[in-house]
Amino acid sequence: MFARLTLAAAVATLAVGAAVAQAPQQRLAGTVKSLAAGHLVITGATGDVDLVLAPTTRIVLLKAASSSEIKPGAYLGTANVTTEEGGRATEVHLADNGPNVHSVMNAGTGLMMTNGHVKSVATTGKGQEMDVDYGTGARHVVVPPNTPVTRMNPADVTALKPGTSVTAAAQTATDGKLVAVFVAIQPPKPAKP
């Protein structure tokens, strides 16, 4: 089975069209095997998956960022585990803008997705503490030190080179083909000393 899709793909999941709008999404992770004629082949733990790249497929390049970049007014998405005070971030993705979302990612673990604009932020002994306005409310989220923080930058198909690590969200179209809704290019792993 392919690995769990990171929040990056969930942050900006968009409808690809009427043929796939109501289909449940499949979450995939792996490396790019090939790209040709509007098809992206990803190799994961269980083999190859062929994804159709539609004109509406969103492609982003993730770059390492820092929790110090979290400022009032910034848009971000976070996966966070429910705590007494709100949530504890397991990952944060900064972007120029995106949808306001506050929903369950995994009911069994208390993992939530909270996307929106930062109302306030303070550095405390716990890390960066922020209030995220998701449109119909706000959630207090603590970003502990060493929480992965990335910035999502728009990209295009030219960035999808063989061997590149990606995560993707895909839906099954009425013709049975998997259509990529979102592809996130993962930042390179830091070199080992």
Buried (B, 14 or more C-beta within 10 A) or exposed (E): EBEBBBBBBBBBBEEBBEBBEEBEBBBBBBBBBEBEEEBBBBBBEEEEBEBBBBEBBBBBBBEEBEBEEBEEEBBBBBBBBBEEEBBBBBBBBBBEEBBBBBEEBEEEEBBBBBBBBBEEBEEEEEBBBBBBBBEEEBBBBBBEEEBBBBBBBEBEEEBBEEEBBBBBBBBBBEEEBBBBBBBBBBBEEEEEE
